[in-house]
Every structure is written in C-alpha cells, then in structure tokens.
Amino acid sequence: MIIRSKAPLRIGLAGGGTDVSPYSDIYGGAILNATLSLYAYASIKPREDGKIIINAIDRNEIIELKSEEELPIDGHLNLAKGVYNRIVKDFIKKPLSFEINTYVDAPPGSGLGSSSTLVVAILGAFVEWLKLPLGEYDIAHLAYVIEREDLKMAGGKQDQYAATFGGVNYMEFYANDKVIVNPLRIKSKFLNELEHNLVLFYTQTSRLSSEIIQQQADNVNAKKSSSIDAMHQLKEQSILMKEAILRGEVDNIGKILHDGWMHKKQMADGISNASIDAIYEAALQSGATGGKISGAGGGGFMIFYAPYIHKYELIRKLSSLGGTVMNYNLTTEGLTTWTI
C-alpha cells in the first residue's frame, strides 16, 4: 500500500504580509492569492520493522530513525518530524513505522509558500493513511500550528490555507487564529486572461523569510506608523484586486500590483534590494504594467502583469537577466490525497 498526496504552491496577488501576527490580530488582514500547477508531494509506505525513514528527494537528504512517539527536532527534515509528532500526540498515541518520501517543485525560500505547502502535503498523507476526521479548515489550521507553534517557524497564515483549499481565494485573517476563506467564482475568460498575462520569474536567489517577517512584526509592535500604514494600504489593495478580477477589469491588475509593491517595500528592510529593483524596472520598460515579489521578499520568485502581447517581449527580457521564466497554470484544486 502506498499513500500519496499533493498540494499546490501559491502566488500572492495582493495583501501579502497582512496575514502575519500581530498585524492580523490587531487590525485584521486580507489577502488575495492563487494556486499554481507547481506542487509539494508526499508518499507514505507503511513498514513493520520499527523504523521511520524520511527521504526529501529534492534536497537529497534522507534519515533513518527508530520508531518512537516523539522524533527529535534537530534541524534535519523537521517539517516531516513535526507533522509526525503532532499526529501521534493528538490522534494515534503510539509510534508508527513507515517510509515517507517528499518532493517540492520549487526550492526553499522561493516565495511560493513551499515549506507550508509541504507541511500540508505531509499532513494530508497522514490524514489519508490513518483516516483522520479532519476537514479543510482543520488541516490548514493544524498545519499552521505545527509550523508556527510546534516548530517555531516565523510566518503568516495564508500559505497553509491556500495549499489546502486551492484556487483563487480572498482570505480574511483575525485575532485568535480566525481565518475565513472566500473562494472567488471567476468567469473562465477572466481567469484565462489573468493566467495569460501573468509572468512568473525565478530570480535564482532564495532568502530567509523569517528575518523579514520578524522585522515586520517588530515594526507593528513598535507602532511604526510607516510600516502599519503600508500594511493598511496592502489590505486595501486586496479588495481592489478582488473587484478587478471578478469584474473582468484585467487591465487594472498591473496598476494594483504596482501600487501594492510600492507599499510592500515600506513594511520592512530587505524586502527589496538593488538587484530586485533593477529587474522590476527592466520589466516595466519591457511592457509590464506592474509586479511584485512573491512571498516575504528579498529574493525568490517575482510576478509581473503584461497585457496584450507585451508578455513575450517581457519574457525575452527577463530571460536575458539570468533568471528563469517558469511555465505554469492556475489551478482550482487544493490538497489531493489517494491510496494505491
């Protein structure tokens, strides 16, 4: 028997960062995001020899452990260990023996929510295997608890919900970990146009998002007005983005992205740098009407909106800058699990 799961990575189109505490707890956050045909995968094969084997294929890292109720969180494949520890603690109450293999279509620190999406995929595989009574909100919240509370990894709340629910969603974030996921019913022609005009570009760099996110949180705690005002503006951009996509006002999307990017850079130091700014300016000169870094900032993937046929000129320009333009499709499905 083999248990498999996959969960989609995401791009944040507007409101990114307002899902991070304490801003979301004090003011309420809002984000509009969309999932991509890039995935995190997990496969579990039960064993009967008292061993646990964790194999991160994309990272070329494998560990073998004795089956125990709690695995050590020591910096080696902590995401899989964290999920296992929580599953045993909350549901099974006894050690399990298995082999788990994982793979992610994007590297860590790329800004597509890869770590959180992998947690969702691993958790989904355990839910499928053990037939745990967890719905979508339960899985997303538990993934958040594992990553943010158990493993003490800094970050927001959107990634776990995007990976679990899939599609284009307007998400609201409030105190006490309250999250409302609003799936958007978008006409196919508007969704096709959005997909056609959005260019996904990997800068070939990664970043440690936790440092940027921590500074963002510190700025809110310190009541730094420039950072808080920027987050207020980003939240407003998520509403404008939602309206533009639902109404088919696709030519407004580039401007909304551009305005959001200008505000996002005010949230914390390190969100942008000279290299990112140069790429962004080159994109604007090649027909893009707006864009942004995906995720916390500092590196990873960028997205650009290029209407009409400017997309192709933009792709040529970006390809000359040393990064990679990624092919993708927008997806409607979230976490998917099955057993063979």
Backbone hydrogen bonds in HBPLUS format (Angstrom, degrees):
<---DONOR---> <-ACCEPTOR-->    atom                        ^
c    i                          cat <-CA-CA->   ^        H-A-AA   ^      H-
h    n   atom  resd res      DA  || num        DHA   H-A  angle D-A-AA Bond
n    s   type  num  typ     dist DA aas  dist angle  dist       angle   num
A0340-ILE N   A0002-ILE O   2.80 MM 338  5.19 170.9  1.81 160.7 163.6     1
A0003-ILE N   A0044-ILE O   2.88 MM  41  5.03 171.7  1.89 152.8 155.5     2
A0044-ILE N   A0003-ILE O   2.72 MM  41  5.03 158.7  1.77 148.6 156.0     3
A0004-ARG N   A0338-TRP O   2.82 MM 334  5.44 174.9  1.82 170.2 171.5     4
A0338-TRP N   A0004-ARG O   2.99 MM 334  5.44 157.5  2.04 144.5 147.0     5
A0005-SER N   A0042-ALA O   2.85 MM  37  5.30 133.0  2.07 156.8 163.9     6
A0042-ALA N   A0005-SER O   3.06 MM  37  5.30 156.7  2.11 141.9 142.2     7
A0006-LYS N   A0336-THR O   2.92 MM 330  5.47 146.5  2.03 151.9 161.4     8
A0336-THR N   A0006-LYS O   2.93 MM 330  5.47 161.5  1.97 161.5 167.6     9
A0007-ALA N   A0040-ALA O   2.94 MM  33  5.37 150.1  2.03 148.1 157.6    10
A0040-ALA N   A0007-ALA O   2.86 MM  33  5.37 154.2  1.92 154.2 162.6    11
A0009-LEU N   A0038-LEU O   2.77 MM  29  5.63 165.1  1.79 157.2 156.3    12
A0036-LEU N   A0009-LEU O   2.88 MM  27  5.66 159.0  1.92 148.8 151.9    13
A0010-ARG N   A0112-LEU O   3.18 MM 102  5.25 173.5  2.18 140.6 141.4    14
A0011-ILE N   A0034-ALA O   2.85 MM  23  5.54 159.5  1.90 161.5 167.1    15
A0034-ALA N   A0011-ILE O   2.99 MM  23  5.54 157.9  2.04 157.6 164.7    16
A0013-LEU N   A0032-LEU O   2.82 MM  19  5.59 148.7  1.92 149.0 159.5    17
A0014-ALA N   A0032-LEU O   3.23 MM  18  5.23 145.5  2.35 145.0 145.6    18
A0032-LEU N   A0014-ALA O   2.89 MM  18  5.23 161.8  1.93 145.6 149.0    19
A0018-THR N   A0015-GLY O   3.10 MM   3  5.92 167.1  2.12 147.4 150.8    20
A0020-VAL N   A0017-GLY O   3.33 MM   3  5.62 162.6  2.36 111.1 112.8    21
A0024-SER N   A0020-VAL O   3.22 MM   4  5.81 165.5  2.24 126.4 130.9    22
A0025-ASP N   A0022-PRO O   3.09 MM   3  5.12 121.9  2.45  97.3 112.4    23
A0026-ILE N   A0022-PRO O   3.00 MM   4  6.19 153.9  2.07 158.7 165.0    24
A0027-TYR N   A0023-TYR O   2.82 MM   4  5.76 167.7  1.83 164.4 167.3    25
A0028-GLY N   A0024-SER O   3.06 MM   4  4.17 128.1  2.34  99.6 112.3    26
A0029-GLY N   A0173-PHE O   2.77 MM 144  4.76 156.3  1.82 135.9 143.9    27
A0173-PHE N   A0029-GLY O   2.87 MM 144  4.76 163.5  1.90 132.7 133.4    28
A0031-ILE N   A0171-MET O   2.93 MM 140  5.23 153.8  2.00 143.9 152.1    29
A0171-MET N   A0031-ILE O   2.76 MM 140  5.23 167.6  1.77 164.0 165.9    30
A0033-ASN N   A0169-ASN O   3.08 MM 136  5.67 156.6  2.14 157.6 162.1    31
A0169-ASN N   A0033-ASN O   2.98 MM 136  5.67 154.3  2.05 153.2 161.6    32
A0035-THR N   A0167-GLY O   3.22 MM 132  5.40 139.7  2.39 118.1 129.4    33
A0331-THR N   A0035-THR O   3.01 MM 296  5.59 164.0  2.04 133.9 136.0    34
A0037-SER N   A0329-ASN O   2.89 MM 292  5.28 124.0  2.20 150.6 162.1    35
A0105-ASP N   A0039-TYR O   2.88 MM  66  5.54 161.6  1.91 160.9 167.2    36
A0041-TYR N   A0103-TYR O   2.71 MM  62  5.17 166.5  1.73 164.5 168.9    37
A0103-TYR N   A0041-TYR O   3.13 MM  62  5.17 151.1  2.22 133.6 135.4    38
A0043-SER N   A0101-ASN O   2.87 MM  58  5.20 147.6  1.98 148.6 158.0    39
A0101-ASN N   A0043-SER O   2.86 MM  58  5.20 157.2  1.91 148.4 155.8    40
A0045-LYS N   A0099-GLU O   2.79 MM  54  5.14 159.1  1.84 153.8 160.6    41
A0099-GLU N   A0045-LYS O   2.87 MM  54  5.14 150.2  1.96 137.1 147.0    42
A0047-ARG N   A0097-SER O   2.94 MM  50  5.11 170.8  1.95 122.2 119.4    43
A0067-SER N   A0050-GLY O   2.91 MM  17  5.19 168.1  1.92 139.8 136.0    44
A0098-PHE N   A0051-LYS O   3.14 MM  47  6.61 127.0  2.44 141.3 156.0    45
A0052-ILE N   A0065-LEU O   2.82 MM  13  5.07 158.9  1.87 148.1 149.5    46
A0065-LEU N   A0052-ILE O   2.77 MM  13  5.07 164.0  1.79 154.0 159.6    47
A0053-ILE N   A0098-PHE O   2.99 MM  45  6.50 157.6  2.05 148.2 155.4    48
A0100-ILE N   A0053-ILE O   2.82 MM  47  6.26 161.7  1.85 166.9 172.0    49
A0054-ILE N   A0063-ILE O   2.95 MM   9  5.42 160.9  1.99 155.5 161.7    50
A0063-ILE N   A0054-ILE O   2.92 MM   9  5.42 157.0  1.97 151.2 158.7    51
A0055-ASN N   A0100-ILE O   2.86 MM  45  6.16 165.1  1.89 167.7 170.8    52
A0102-THR N   A0055-ASN O   2.91 MM  47  6.34 158.1  1.96 158.1 160.8    53
A0056-ALA N   A0061-GLU O   2.78 MM   5  5.27 154.7  1.85 173.5 174.7    54
A0059-ARG N   A0056-ALA O   3.13 MM   3  5.44 133.2  2.36 104.1 116.6    55
A0060-ASN N   A0056-ALA O   2.97 MM   4  6.00 111.8  2.44 143.0 161.1    56
A0061-GLU N   A0056-ALA O   3.23 MM   5  5.27 168.0  2.24 140.8 143.6    57
A0057-ILE N   A0102-THR O   2.92 MM  45  5.97 136.3  2.12 156.7 162.7    58
A0060-ASN N   A0057-ILE O   3.16 MM   3  5.00 152.2  2.24  97.8 106.3    59
A0081-LYS N   A0077-LEU O   3.36 MM   4  6.62 164.1  2.39 147.3 152.0    60
A0082-GLY N   A0078-ASN O   2.70 MM   4  5.76 157.4  1.75 151.3 157.4    61
A0083-VAL N   A0079-LEU O   3.09 MM   4  6.36 157.6  2.14 148.1 153.1    62
A0084-TYR N   A0080-ALA O   3.03 MM   4  6.25 168.7  2.04 150.6 153.8    63
A0085-ASN N   A0081-LYS O   2.85 MM   4  6.04 167.9  1.86 155.9 159.2    64
A0086-ARG N   A0082-GLY O   3.15 MM   4  6.28 160.2  2.19 144.9 149.6    65
A0087-ILE N   A0083-VAL O   2.93 MM   4  6.14 158.8  1.98 154.6 161.0    66
A0088-VAL N   A0084-TYR O   2.95 MM   4  6.18 169.0  1.96 160.7 162.6    67
A0089-LYS N   A0085-ASN O   2.97 MM   4  6.05 161.3  2.00 144.0 150.0    68
A0090-ASP N   A0086-ARG O   2.90 MM   4  5.89 165.7  1.92 150.3 153.6    69
A0091-PHE N   A0087-ILE O   2.92 MM   4  5.55 151.6  2.00 142.8 150.2    70
A0092-ILE N   A0087-ILE O   3.23 MM   5  6.50 160.4  2.27 141.0 146.9    71
A0093-LYS N   A0088-VAL O   2.78 MM   5  5.01 156.5  1.83 136.2 141.0    72
A0207-ARG N   A0109-GLY O   3.32 MM  98  5.09 144.1  2.46 116.9 126.1    73
A0301-PHE N   A0110-SER O   2.72 MM 191  5.68 155.1  1.78 157.0 151.5    74
A0117-THR N   A0113-GLY O   2.95 MM   4  5.99 158.3  2.00 155.2 162.4    75
A0118-LEU N   A0114-SER O   2.93 MM   4  6.04 150.4  2.02 143.7 151.1    76
A0119-VAL N   A0115-SER O   3.05 MM   4  6.39 154.1  2.12 147.4 154.4    77
A0120-VAL N   A0116-SER O   3.02 MM   4  6.35 157.1  2.07 147.8 153.5    78
A0121-ALA N   A0117-THR O   2.93 MM   4  6.21 157.2  1.98 147.3 153.6    79
A0122-ILE N   A0118-LEU O   2.88 MM   4  6.11 166.0  1.90 156.6 159.6    80
A0123-LEU N   A0119-VAL O   2.85 MM   4  5.97 165.9  1.87 151.7 156.5    81
A0124-GLY N   A0120-VAL O   2.77 MM   4  5.88 154.9  1.84 146.1 153.8    82
A0125-ALA N   A0121-ALA O   3.02 MM   4  6.29 148.2  2.13 143.9 151.5    83
A0126-PHE N   A0122-ILE O   3.15 MM   4  6.53 155.6  2.21 150.2 156.0    84
A0127-VAL N   A0123-LEU O   2.91 MM   4  6.20 158.0  1.96 152.7 159.5    85
A0128-GLU N   A0124-GLY O   2.93 MM   4  6.13 155.9  1.99 146.6 152.7    86
A0129-TRP N   A0125-ALA O   2.93 MM   4  6.09 160.4  1.97 146.5 152.2    87
A0130-LEU N   A0126-PHE O   2.88 MM   4  5.89 175.3  1.88 155.8 157.3    88
A0131-LYS N   A0127-VAL O   2.87 MM   4  5.38 114.4  2.31 132.4 144.3    89
A0132-LEU N   A0127-VAL O   3.16 MM   5  4.90 146.1  2.29 125.8 135.2    90
A0134-LEU N   A0132-LEU O   2.92 MM   2  5.74 134.9  2.12 107.7  94.2    91
A0139-ILE N   A0135-GLY O   2.92 MM   4  6.16 162.7  1.95 157.4 161.3    92
A0140-ALA N   A0136-GLU O   2.99 MM   4  6.20 172.4  2.00 158.3 160.3    93
A0141-HIS N   A0137-TYR O   2.95 MM   4  6.01 163.9  1.97 147.9 152.8    94
A0142-LEU N   A0138-ASP O   2.89 MM   4  6.00 161.9  1.92 149.1 154.8    95
A0143-ALA N   A0139-ILE O   2.89 MM   4  6.05 157.4  1.94 150.6 156.9    96
A0144-TYR N   A0140-ALA O   3.03 MM   4  6.29 152.2  2.11 143.3 150.8    97
A0145-VAL N   A0141-HIS O   2.91 MM   4  6.25 157.8  1.96 151.6 157.4    98
A0146-ILE N   A0142-LEU O   2.92 MM   4  6.15 162.1  1.95 153.2 157.4    99
A0147-GLU N   A0143-ALA O   3.06 MM   4  6.24 167.9  2.08 149.9 152.9   100
A0148-ARG N   A0144-TYR O   2.82 MM   4  5.76 167.5  1.83 158.3 162.0   101
A0149-GLU N   A0145-VAL O   2.91 MM   4  5.06 142.3  2.05 124.1 136.2   102
A0150-ASP N   A0145-VAL O   2.96 MM   5  6.40 160.9  1.99 155.9 162.0   103
A0151-LEU N   A0146-ILE O   2.93 MM   5  6.17 145.1  2.06 152.1 162.3   104
A0153-MET N   A0147-GLU O   2.99 MM   6  5.71 162.2  2.03 153.5 154.3   105
A0162-ALA N   A0158-GLN O   2.87 MM   4  6.06 161.9  1.90 162.8 168.9   106
A0163-ALA N   A0159-ASP O   3.00 MM   4  6.11 168.5  2.02 151.5 154.5   107
A0164-THR N   A0160-GLN O   3.16 MM   4  6.21 147.0  2.28 134.2 142.9   108
A0165-PHE N   A0161-TYR O   2.91 MM   4  5.91 171.5  1.92 153.3 155.8   109
A0166-GLY N   A0162-ALA O   2.81 MM   4  5.30 150.6  1.90 138.6 148.7   110
A0335-LEU N   A0164-THR O   3.10 MM 171  4.71 150.1  2.19 106.3 114.4   111
A0184-LEU N   A0168-VAL O   3.03 MM  16  5.90 173.4  2.04 162.6 160.5   112
A0170-TYR N   A0182-ASN O   2.94 MM  12  5.06 172.0  1.94 144.1 143.9   113
A0182-ASN N   A0170-TYR O   2.90 MM  12  5.06 151.5  1.99 140.2 148.5   114
A0172-GLU N   A0180-ILE O   2.91 MM   8  5.12 161.0  1.95 147.1 153.5   115
A0180-ILE N   A0172-GLU O   2.96 MM   8  5.12 158.9  2.00 142.8 148.7   116
A0174-TYR N   A0178-LYS O   2.86 MM   4  5.09 158.7  1.91 158.9 159.7   117
A0178-LYS N   A0175-ALA O   3.31 MM   3  5.98 155.9  2.38 114.6 119.8   118
A0190-PHE N   A0187-LYS O   3.02 MM   3  5.45 126.6  2.32 108.9 122.3   119
A0191-LEU N   A0187-LYS O   3.05 MM   4  6.37 159.3  2.09 155.5 162.1   120
A0192-ASN N   A0188-SER O   2.80 MM   4  5.95 157.6  1.85 150.3 156.6   121
A0193-GLU N   A0189-LYS O   3.04 MM   4  6.13 151.7  2.13 134.1 141.6   122
A0194-LEU N   A0190-PHE O   2.95 MM   4  6.18 155.7  2.01 145.7 152.2   123
A0195-GLU N   A0191-LEU O   2.95 MM   4  6.16 165.3  1.98 149.9 153.7   124
A0196-HIS N   A0192-ASN O   2.83 MM   4  6.00 153.7  1.90 145.1 153.0   125
A0197-ASN N   A0193-GLU O   3.04 MM   4  6.13 154.0  2.11 147.1 152.3   126
A0198-LEU N   A0194-LEU O   3.05 MM   4  6.05 133.5  2.28 148.1 158.3   127
A0306-ALA N   A0197-ASN O   2.94 MM 109  5.16 167.8  1.95 143.4 146.6   128
A0199-VAL N   A0304-PHE O   2.80 MM 105  5.16 164.5  1.82 153.2 158.6   129
A0304-PHE N   A0199-VAL O   2.96 MM 105  5.16 148.8  2.06 141.6 151.1   130
A0326-MET N   A0200-LEU O   2.85 MM 126  5.52 159.5  1.89 152.4 159.1   131
A0201-PHE N   A0302-MET O   2.85 MM 101  5.17 177.2  1.85 164.3 164.2   132
A0302-MET N   A0201-PHE O   2.73 MM 101  5.17 157.7  1.78 152.7 160.6   133
A0202-TYR N   A0324-THR O   2.73 MM 122  5.08 173.7  1.73 156.2 155.4   134
A0324-THR N   A0202-TYR O   2.92 MM 122  5.08 157.6  1.97 142.9 150.4   135
A0203-THR N   A0300-GLY O   3.07 MM  97  5.63 169.7  2.08 142.9 144.8   136
A0300-GLY N   A0205-THR O   2.91 MM  95  5.25 124.9  2.22 110.5 122.7   137
A0211-GLU N   A0208-LEU O   3.31 MM   3  6.17 145.3  2.44 121.3 126.4   138
A0213-ILE N   A0209-SER O   2.93 MM   4  6.12 168.3  1.94 162.5 166.3   139
A0214-GLN N   A0210-SER O   2.88 MM   4  5.93 153.6  1.95 142.5 149.5   140
A0215-GLN N   A0211-GLU O   3.12 MM   4  6.30 156.3  2.17 142.3 148.2   141
A0216-GLN N   A0212-ILE O   2.96 MM   4  6.21 153.5  2.03 147.1 154.9   142
A0217-ALA N   A0213-ILE O   2.95 MM   4  6.24 157.4  2.00 148.2 153.6   143
A0218-ASP N   A0214-GLN O   2.86 MM   4  6.10 156.4  1.92 147.3 154.4   144
A0219-ASN N   A0215-GLN O   2.90 MM   4  6.13 151.2  1.99 147.5 154.6   145
A0220-VAL N   A0216-GLN O   3.23 MM   4  6.57 148.1  2.34 143.7 151.3   146
A0221-ASN N   A0217-ALA O   2.97 MM   4  6.28 165.4  2.00 154.2 158.2   147
A0222-ALA N   A0218-ASP O   2.86 MM   4  6.02 145.6  1.98 144.9 154.7   148
A0224-LYS N   A0219-ASN O   2.88 MM   5  5.24 171.7  1.89 166.9 164.8   149
A0223-LYS N   A0220-VAL O   2.92 MM   3  4.92 156.7  1.98 104.8 111.4   150
A0228-ILE N   A0224-LYS O   3.10 MM   4  6.32 168.8  2.11 159.5 163.0   151
A0229-ASP N   A0225-SER O   2.81 MM   4  5.82 164.5  1.83 151.9 156.8   152
A0230-ALA N   A0226-SER O   3.13 MM   4  6.15 148.9  2.23 132.6 141.0   153
A0231-MET N   A0227-SER O   3.06 MM   4  6.37 150.1  2.15 145.3 152.9   154
A0232-HIS N   A0228-ILE O   2.93 MM   4  6.27 152.7  2.01 149.5 157.4   155
A0233-GLN N   A0229-ASP O   3.01 MM   4  6.30 157.1  2.06 147.7 153.3   156
A0234-LEU N   A0230-ALA O   2.94 MM   4  6.23 150.0  2.03 143.3 152.0   157
A0235-LYS N   A0231-MET O   2.96 MM   4  6.20 154.5  2.03 148.6 154.5   158
A0236-GLU N   A0232-HIS O   3.09 MM   4  6.43 153.1  2.17 144.9 152.1   159
A0237-GLN N   A0233-GLN O   2.91 MM   4  6.25 144.5  2.04 143.4 153.8   160
A0238-SER N   A0234-LEU O   3.16 MM   4  6.54 140.4  2.32 143.2 152.3   161
A0238-SER N   A0235-LYS O   3.18 MM   3  5.28 128.2  2.46  95.9 108.6   162
A0239-ILE N   A0236-GLU O   3.14 MM   3  5.32 125.9  2.45  99.5 112.5   163
A0240-LEU N   A0236-GLU O   3.11 MM   4  6.48 161.0  2.15 151.1 156.2   164
A0241-MET N   A0237-GLN O   2.82 MM   4  5.98 154.8  1.88 149.2 156.3   165
A0242-LYS N   A0238-SER O   3.02 MM   4  6.13 157.3  2.08 138.7 144.7   166
A0243-GLU N   A0239-ILE O   3.05 MM   4  6.32 164.3  2.08 152.2 155.6   167
A0244-ALA N   A0240-LEU O   2.96 MM   4  6.14 157.7  2.01 146.9 153.2   168
A0245-ILE N   A0241-MET O   3.03 MM   4  6.20 163.8  2.05 155.0 158.1   169
A0246-LEU N   A0242-LYS O   3.02 MM   4  6.15 167.7  2.04 153.0 156.8   170
A0247-ARG N   A0243-GLU O   2.97 MM   4  5.94 154.4  2.04 145.1 151.9   171
A0249-GLU N   A0244-ALA O   2.78 MM   5  4.70 136.0  1.97 146.6 152.3   172
A0248-GLY N   A0245-ILE O   3.28 MM   3  5.10 147.6  2.39  94.2 103.6   173
A0252-ASN N   A0249-GLU O   3.04 MM   3  5.80 161.7  2.08 120.1 126.0   174
A0253-ILE N   A0250-VAL O   3.04 MM   3  5.38 157.4  2.09 110.3 117.4   175
A0256-ILE N   A0252-ASN O   3.07 MM   4  6.34 160.8  2.10 154.8 160.5   176
A0257-LEU N   A0253-ILE O   2.88 MM   4  6.13 159.8  1.92 154.0 159.5   177
A0258-HIS N   A0254-GLY O   2.90 MM   4  6.13 159.4  1.94 149.2 155.3   178
A0259-ASP N   A0255-LYS O   2.86 MM   4  6.09 169.2  1.87 156.2 158.3   179
A0260-GLY N   A0256-ILE O   2.94 MM   4  6.03 158.6  1.99 145.2 151.7   180
A0261-TRP N   A0257-LEU O   2.89 MM   4  6.11 152.2  1.97 148.8 156.3   181
A0262-MET N   A0258-HIS O   3.03 MM   4  6.33 156.6  2.09 152.1 157.9   182
A0263-HIS N   A0259-ASP O   3.12 MM   4  6.43 153.4  2.20 145.9 152.7   183
A0264-LYS N   A0260-GLY O   2.76 MM   4  5.93 156.5  1.81 149.3 157.0   184
A0265-LYS N   A0261-TRP O   3.20 MM   4  6.32 155.0  2.27 147.8 151.1   185
A0266-GLN N   A0263-HIS O   2.92 MM   3  5.42 155.8  1.98 114.3 122.3   186
A0267-MET N   A0264-LYS O   3.04 MM   3  5.51 167.2  2.06 117.3 121.5   187
A0298-GLY N   A0271-ILE O   2.78 MM  27  4.65 147.3  1.89 132.0 121.6   188
A0277-ASP N   A0273-ASN O   2.89 MM   4  6.07 166.0  1.91 160.3 164.8   189
A0278-ALA N   A0274-ALA O   2.98 MM   4  6.10 149.5  2.08 140.9 148.8   190
A0279-ILE N   A0275-SER O   3.06 MM   4  6.34 157.6  2.11 149.0 154.5   191
A0280-TYR N   A0276-ILE O   2.92 MM   4  6.14 160.9  1.96 151.2 156.8   192
A0281-GLU N   A0277-ASP O   2.97 MM   4  6.19 160.4  2.01 148.3 152.7   193
A0282-ALA N   A0278-ALA O   3.01 MM   4  6.17 158.7  2.05 146.4 152.5   194
A0283-ALA N   A0279-ILE O   2.93 MM   4  6.17 149.3  2.03 147.4 156.0   195
A0284-LEU N   A0280-TYR O   3.04 MM   4  6.37 156.9  2.10 149.6 155.1   196
A0285-GLN N   A0281-GLU O   3.04 MM   4  6.28 155.4  2.10 147.7 154.2   197
A0286-SER N   A0282-ALA O   3.11 MM   4  6.27 119.4  2.50 132.1 146.9   198
A0286-SER N   A0283-ALA O   3.02 MM   3  5.02 141.1  2.17  96.9 108.8   199
A0288-ALA N   A0283-ALA O   3.05 MM   5  5.51 159.5  2.09 150.2 143.6   200
A0287-GLY N   A0284-LEU O   3.34 MM   3  5.50 162.1  2.38 110.1 109.5   201
A0289-THR N   A0305-TYR O   2.83 MM  16  5.90 160.2  1.87 171.5 175.8   202
A0305-TYR N   A0290-GLY O   2.90 MM  15  5.58 165.7  1.92 152.6 154.0   203
A0292-LYS N   A0303-ILE O   2.97 MM  11  5.64 145.2  2.09 153.3 160.8   204
A0303-ILE N   A0292-LYS O   2.94 MM  11  5.64 160.6  1.98 162.5 168.9   205
A0294-SER N   A0301-PHE O   2.90 MM   7  5.56 175.7  1.90 148.4 146.9   206
A0310-HIS N   A0307-PRO O   3.07 MM   3  5.90 151.7  2.16 146.2 147.6   207
A0312-TYR N   A0309-ILE O   3.31 MM   3  6.17 147.1  2.42 120.1 123.5   208
A0314-LEU N   A0310-HIS O   2.90 MM   4  6.12 160.2  1.93 156.3 162.6   209
A0315-ILE N   A0311-LYS O   2.89 MM   4  6.15 153.9  1.96 145.9 152.9   210
A0316-ARG N   A0312-TYR O   3.12 MM   4  6.34 160.7  2.16 143.5 147.9   211
A0317-LYS N   A0313-GLU O   3.07 MM   4  6.34 158.1  2.12 146.7 152.6   212
A0318-LEU N   A0314-LEU O   2.87 MM   4  6.09 172.4  1.87 161.4 163.0   213
A0319-SER N   A0315-ILE O   2.93 MM   4  5.98 158.0  1.98 148.4 154.6   214
A0320-SER N   A0317-LYS O   3.06 MM   3  5.29 139.1  2.23 101.9 113.5   215
A0321-LEU N   A0318-LEU O   3.00 MM   3  5.25 159.8  2.04 109.4 116.0   216
